Amino acid sequence: MARSTPWWKRLQDPRDVRAATLFATLLLIGDALLSYIIIARVPYTEIDWIAYMQEVSGFVKGERNYEELKGDTGPLVYPAGFVYLFTALQALTGGSIAAAQAIFAGVYLLTQAAVMALYIRSRALPPWTLCLLCLSRRVHSIFLLRLFNDCWAMLLAYAATLLLQSRRWTLAIFVYSAAVSVKMNVLLWAPGVLAVLIRLASPLPVLRGLAAGLLLQALLAGPFLAVAPRAYLGRAFELTRVFQQRWSVNWQFVPADWFVDRRFALVLLALHLRLLWSFARFRWFQAEGGVGPALRRFFSRTTKEEAEASPMSLDFMLYILFTANLAGILSARSLHYQFYSWYFHMLPYLLLRTRLPKSLSIGLLLCIEGVWNIYPPHAATSAVFQFLHWLLAAACWSLPAPLPGPATKVLGRRPVHRRR
């Protein structure tokens, strides 16, 4: 792009990678300063950090029975990767909250950088939209003032997505597995990851990645499985866990007896599966003619034929991954305040890539942020939450709006350059 082009126009061009990279760098510097001010000026709120330290202290002392690893907030309910990660953090910080906040500030900035890189590489949104990633009060609080393990899980998930964009199939699956070992919510990404692999990869690297991911889980869990396998599997991957409704941001208007009813959980599971199937059949695999034809092509594809696979833009890859995660959010049995970090970074993309007017998309983003900043949650905010998120889902059901200007980079096919 010519140097004479005004900077404000460059910030509106999704294809201007240089301007986007410079703008992202400036945003990260500003966000680093803001993070320092927040840590220095805003009081820390203790929720889970002390409990995390108590839980891993038992491991450090030699306890390998997961049912005996406990803290003030209850038993340890995360996979083994969490134990090793927070054991390392305990060693690095000595349990100091100030030192931990400094480390989590780094995690926050790395997460921001990874997400900005995903946006820039997709060439789907103008550079100015990157600033929307820096404006969440709740996300700053989750990373800097609450110190939740969700932060580490999401950093690994976005790092794995960058590897997926680079067609590093085996390593991407391995890093996704590492993210799951910190917190199980990353499994919500699995259907989208699988869809991308089916469309672009060949079976061999996928099998290698699955084997590496399972081996990682086995190695991390080995010391606990050797002592009390049922205790580990029951605690680390407790799919039937019932949360307290008073912390639920999304279902406060549901009667208390319904909230804990197993049938309510089954209805939400059915809803989740239906959403995934609908997106897979009518959106993710639309170009292949549906899920069945896509699977047949995947299993017949060799490694050499990957480049001839049905092409997919980096933009559409994010659409698949983010809508898969959104399906899990819509059907979640309970969403606590820290769970906002599971999908906040996807919201600017999902909203601004729809066919909604930009002003309406930004308004919806602000409204969703507002709901997450109302404490404590109550029936009215949960109703608004549901309305906003189903409106988002309806907007996402339409395929992403056409990209402006020339074609973007396409996986599996050389870029098409058109003359103006």
C-alpha positions in Angstrom: 0.0 0.0 0.0 1.3 3.4 -0.9 2.9 5.4 1.9 0.7 8.4 1.0 -2.5 6.5 2.2 -3.8 8.2 5.3 -3.4 6.1 8.5 -7.1 6.2 9.3 -7.8 4.6 5.9 -5.2 1.9 6.4 -6.9 1.0 9.7 -10.0 0.3 7.7 -8.4 -2.1 5.2 -8.5 -5.8 6.4 -5.7 -6.6 3.9 -3.2 -4.1 5.3 -1.3 -6.6 7.5 1.5 -4.1 8.1 -0.8 -1.5 9.5 -2.7 -4.1 11.6 0.6 -5.5 13.0 1.8 -2.0 14.0 -1.6 -1.1 15.5 -1.7 -4.4 17.4 1.8 -3.6 18.8 0.7 -0.2 20.0 -2.4 -1.7 21.6 -0.4 -4.4 23.4 2.0 -1.6 24.8 -1.0 0.4 25.9 -2.7 -2.7 27.4 0.5 -3.6 29.3 0.5 -0.1 30.9 -3.2 -0.4 31.7 -2.6 -3.8 33.3 0.2 -2.3 35.5 -2.2 0.4 36.6 -5.0 -2.0 37.4 -2.7 -4.3 39.5 -1.3 -1.2 41.3 -4.5 0.6 41.9 -7.4 -1.9 42.0 -7.6 -4.2 45.1 -7.1 -7.9 44.4 -10.1 -10.1 45.1 -9.5 -13.5 46.6 -11.6 -16.3 45.0 -9.6 -19.4 44.1 -5.8 -18.6 44.2 -5.4 -19.7 47.9 -7.5 -22.8 47.2 -5.3 -23.6 44.2 -2.2 -23.3 46.3 -3.8 -25.6 49.0 -4.7 -28.2 46.4 -1.3 -28.4 44.9 0.4 -28.4 48.3 -1.0 -31.8 48.9 0.6 -33.0 45.6 3.9 -31.5 46.6 3.7 -33.3 50.0 3.3 -36.6 48.1 -0.5 -37.1 47.9 -1.5 -38.9 44.7 -5.2 -39.7 45.5 -7.2 -37.0 43.8 -10.0 -37.2 46.4 -7.5 -36.1 49.0 -6.4 -33.0 47.1 -8.6 -30.2 48.5 -8.7 -26.5 49.3 -11.0 -24.1 51.1 -13.4 -24.0 48.1 -13.7 -27.8 48.0 -12.0 -30.7 46.2 -9.7 -30.4 43.2 -11.8 -30.8 40.1 -9.3 -30.1 37.2 -7.2 -32.4 35.1 -3.6 -33.2 36.0 -2.1 -30.5 33.8 -3.5 -28.0 36.3 -1.7 -29.6 39.1 1.7 -29.4 37.5 1.1 -25.9 36.2 0.1 -24.5 39.6 2.8 -26.4 41.4 5.3 -24.6 39.1 3.5 -21.3 39.9 3.7 -22.0 43.6 7.4 -22.6 43.3 7.9 -19.4 41.2 5.8 -17.1 43.4 6.1 -18.8 46.8 2.3 -18.3 46.9 2.7 -14.5 46.6 -0.3 -12.9 45.1 1.7 -9.9 43.8 4.1 -12.2 42.0 1.3 -14.3 40.6 -0.4 -11.1 39.3 2.7 -10.2 37.4 2.8 -13.6 35.8 -0.9 -13.5 34.9 -0.4 -10.1 33.3 2.1 -11.8 31.0 -0.5 -14.5 30.3 -3.1 -11.9 29.5 -0.8 -10.1 27.1 0.2 -13.3 25.4 -3.4 -14.2 25.0 -4.2 -10.8 23.5 -1.2 -11.2 21.1 -2.3 -14.6 20.0 -5.9 -13.5 19.4 -4.7 -10.4 17.5 -2.5 -12.6 15.3 -5.5 -14.8 14.5 -7.5 -11.8 13.5 -4.7 -10.3 11.4 -4.0 -13.6 9.6 -7.6 -14.1 8.7 -7.6 -10.7 6.9 -11.4 -10.5 7.6 -11.7 -7.5 9.8 -10.2 -4.0 9.6 -7.3 -3.3 11.9 -9.3 -0.8 14.0 -11.4 -3.7 15.4 -8.4 -5.0 17.3 -9.0 -2.3 19.9 -12.3 -4.0 20.9 -10.2 -6.9 22.3 -8.7 -4.5 24.9 -11.9 -2.9 26.3 -13.4 -5.6 28.5 -13.5 -4.7 32.2 -14.5 -8.2 33.1 -11.7 -9.9 31.2 -9.0 -7.6 32.8 -10.5 -8.6 36.1 -10.4 -12.3 35.4 -6.8 -12.3 34.4 -5.3 -9.7 36.7 -7.5 -9.6 39.8 -8.8 -13.1 40.1 -6.0 -15.4 38.8 -8.2 -18.2 37.4 -6.9 -21.3 35.6 -9.2 -20.5 32.8 -6.7 -17.9 31.6 -4.0 -20.5 31.0 -6.4 -22.9 29.3 -7.5 -20.2 26.8 -3.9 -19.1 26.1 -3.1 -22.6 25.1 -6.3 -22.9 23.1 -5.5 -19.8 21.0 -1.9 -20.9 20.6 -3.2 -24.2 19.2 -5.5 -22.3 16.9 -2.5 -20.4 15.5 -0.8 -23.8 14.8 -4.0 -25.0 13.1 -4.0 -22.0 10.9 -0.4 -22.9 9.9 -1.5 -26.5 9.1 0.6 -28.0 11.9 -2.1 -30.6 12.5 -0.2 -32.9 14.8 1.2 -30.2 17.0 -2.1 -28.3 17.1 -3.9 -31.3 18.4 -1.2 -31.8 21.0 -1.4 -28.2 22.3 -5.3 -28.5 22.4 -4.8 -31.5 24.6 -2.4 -29.5 26.8 -5.2 -26.9 27.2 -7.7 -29.5 28.1 -5.3 -30.8 30.8 -5.6 -27.4 32.5 -9.3 -27.0 32.2 -11.9 -29.2 30.5 -13.9 -26.3 28.9 -11.5 -26.4 25.9 -13.3 -29.6 24.8 -16.1 -27.3 23.6 -13.7 -26.5 20.7 -13.3 -30.1 19.8 -16.2 -30.4 17.2 -14.9 -27.3 15.4 -11.3 -28.6 15.4 -12.4 -31.9 14.1 -14.4 -30.2 11.3 -11.3 -28.2 10.2 -9.2 -31.4 10.2 -11.8 -33.3 8.2 -11.9 -30.5 5.6 -8.2 -29.9 5.3 -6.0 -32.7 6.8 -5.3 -36.3 6.0 -5.9 -39.1 8.5 -2.2 -39.8 9.2 -1.2 -36.5 10.9 -4.6 -36.5 12.7 -4.0 -39.9 14.1 -0.5 -38.9 15.2 -1.9 -35.8 16.9 -4.6 -37.8 18.7 -2.0 -40.3 19.8 0.3 -37.6 21.1 -2.6 -35.8 22.8 -3.7 -39.0 24.5 -0.1 -39.9 25.5 0.2 -36.4 27.1 -2.9 -37.0 29.1 -1.7 -40.4 30.2 1.7 -39.1 31.2 0.3 -36.2 33.2 -2.3 -38.4 34.9 0.0 -41.4 35.4 0.9 -40.8 39.1 -2.7 -40.4 40.0 -4.1 -43.2 37.9 -1.5 -45.6 39.5 -2.9 -44.8 42.9 -6.6 -44.2 42.5 -7.7 -44.2 38.9 -11.5 -43.9 39.7 -10.8 -40.9 41.9 -8.8 -39.2 39.2 -11.2 -39.8 36.4 -14.2 -38.9 38.6 -12.7 -35.6 39.8 -10.7 -34.4 36.8 -13.4 -35.1 34.2 -16.6 -34.8 36.2 -19.2 -34.4 33.5 -22.2 -34.6 35.9 -21.1 -31.9 38.3 -23.9 -29.6 39.4 -22.9 -26.0 40.1 -24.6 -23.7 42.6 -27.3 -21.6 40.9 -26.5 -18.4 42.7 -23.3 -18.0 40.6 -25.0 -18.8 37.3 -25.0 -15.9 34.9 -27.1 -17.6 32.3 -29.9 -19.5 34.2 -31.1 -17.4 37.1 -34.7 -17.3 35.9 -34.9 -21.1 35.9 -36.6 -22.5 39.1 -34.1 -23.9 41.6 -35.5 -27.4 41.4 -35.2 -27.4 37.6 -31.7 -26.1 37.7 -30.4 -29.2 39.6 -32.7 -31.6 37.8 -30.9 -34.2 35.6 -33.5 -33.8 32.9 -32.6 -30.1 32.5 -29.0 -31.2 31.9 -30.1 -33.8 29.3 -32.2 -31.1 27.5 -29.2 -28.8 27.3 -27.0 -31.7 26.1 -29.6 -32.5 23.4 -29.6 -28.8 22.4 -25.8 -28.7 22.2 -25.7 -31.8 20.0 -28.5 -30.4 17.8 -26.7 -27.0 17.4 -23.4 -28.8 16.5 -25.1 -31.1 13.9 -27.0 -28.2 12.3 -23.8 -26.1 12.0 -21.8 -29.0 10.7 -24.4 -30.1 8.1 -25.6 -26.8 6.8 -22.6 -24.5 7.4 -19.2 -26.0 8.1 -19.5 -28.7 5.4 -21.8 -26.9 3.0 -19.1 -26.8 0.3 -18.7 -30.6 0.5 -22.4 -31.4 0.3 -22.7 -32.4 4.0 -20.9 -34.3 6.7 -21.0 -37.7 5.0 -19.3 -36.7 1.8 -16.7 -34.7 3.8 -15.9 -37.7 5.9 -15.5 -39.9 2.8 -13.1 -37.4 1.3 -11.1 -37.2 4.5 -10.6 -41.0 4.8 -9.6 -41.3 1.2 -7.2 -38.4 1.3 -3.4 -38.9 1.4 -0.9 -36.6 2.9 0.2 -35.5 -0.6 -3.4 -34.7 -1.5 -3.9 -32.3 1.5 -3.1 -29.3 -0.8 -5.9 -30.4 -3.1 -8.4 -30.5 -0.3 -11.5 -28.3 -0.5 -9.9 -24.8 0.1 -10.8 -22.9 3.2 -9.9 -19.3 4.1 -8.3 -18.6 7.4 -11.4 -16.5 8.0 -13.8 -19.4 7.6 -11.6 -21.5 9.8 -12.2 -19.1 12.6 -15.9 -19.1 11.8 -16.0 -22.9 12.3 -14.0 -22.9 15.6 -15.8 -20.0 17.1 -19.3 -21.1 16.3 -18.5 -24.6 17.7 -17.5 -22.9 21.0 -20.6 -20.6 20.8 -22.8 -23.7 20.6 -21.3 -24.9 23.9 -21.8 -21.5 25.5 -25.5 -21.4 24.5 -26.2 -24.9 26.0 -24.0 -24.6 29.1 -25.6 -25.7 32.3 -24.0 -22.9 34.2 -21.7 -20.0 33.3 -19.8 -18.3 36.2 -18.2 -15.0 35.8 -14.7 -16.3 35.0 -16.2 -18.3 32.1 -16.5 -15.2 30.1 -12.9 -15.7 29.3 -13.9 -18.8 27.4 -15.4 -16.8 24.5 -15.0 -13.0 24.9 -12.1 -12.8 22.4 -14.3 -14.5 19.8 -17.2 -11.9 20.1 -15.8 -9.1 18.0 -15.1 -11.5 15.2 -18.4 -13.3 15.4 -20.4 -10.1 15.5 -18.5 -8.0 13.0 -18.3 -10.9 10.4 -22.1 -11.2 10.4 -24.4 -9.3 8.1 -25.5 -7.1 11.0 -24.7 -3.3 10.7 -21.5 -2.6 12.4 -23.1 -0.2 14.8 -25.6 -2.9 15.9 -22.7 -5.4 16.3 -20.7 -3.1 18.5 -23.9 -2.3 20.5 -24.5 -6.1 21.1 -20.9 -6.5 22.2 -21.3 -3.7 24.7 -24.5 -5.2 26.0 -23.0 -8.6 26.4 -20.1 -7.0 28.3 -22.6 -5.1 30.4 -24.4 -8.3 31.4 -21.2 -9.9 32.5 -20.4 -6.8 34.7 -23.6 -6.9 36.7 -23.1 -8.6 40.1 -24.8 -10.6 41.5 -26.6 -12.2 38.6 -30.4 -12.3 38.7 -33.3 -13.4 36.6 -33.5 -10.3 34.5 -29.8 -10.2 33.6 -30.0 -14.0 32.7 -33.0 -13.3 30.4 -31.1 -10.5 28.7 -28.1 -12.8 28.4 -30.1 -15.5 26.7 -31.7 -13.0 24.3 -28.4 -11.4 23.3 -26.6 -14.8 22.8 -29.4 -16.3 20.7 -29.5 -13.1 18.6 -25.8 -13.6 18.1 -26.3 -17.3 17.1 -29.0 -16.3 14.7 -26.7 -13.7 13.1 -23.9 -16.4 12.9 -26.3 -18.8 11.3 -26.0 -16.8 8.1 -22.6 -17.5 6.6 -20.0 -14.7 7.1 -20.6 -11.6 5.1 -18.5 -11.4 1.9 -15.0 -10.0 2.4 -14.3 -6.6 0.8 -11.8 -6.3 -2.0 -9.6 -9.1 -3.4 -9.8 -12.7 -2.3 -8.0 -13.5 1.0 -5.4 -16.1 1.5 -6.9 -19.6 1.0 -5.6 -22.8 2.6 -4.8 -25.4 -0.1 -4.9 -23.0 -3.0 -2.6 -20.2 -4.1 -4.0 -16.7 -3.5 -6.0 -15.1 -6.3 -4.8 -11.7 -7.2 -7.2 -9.6 -9.1 -6.4 -6.4 -10.9 -8.5 -3.4 -10.0 
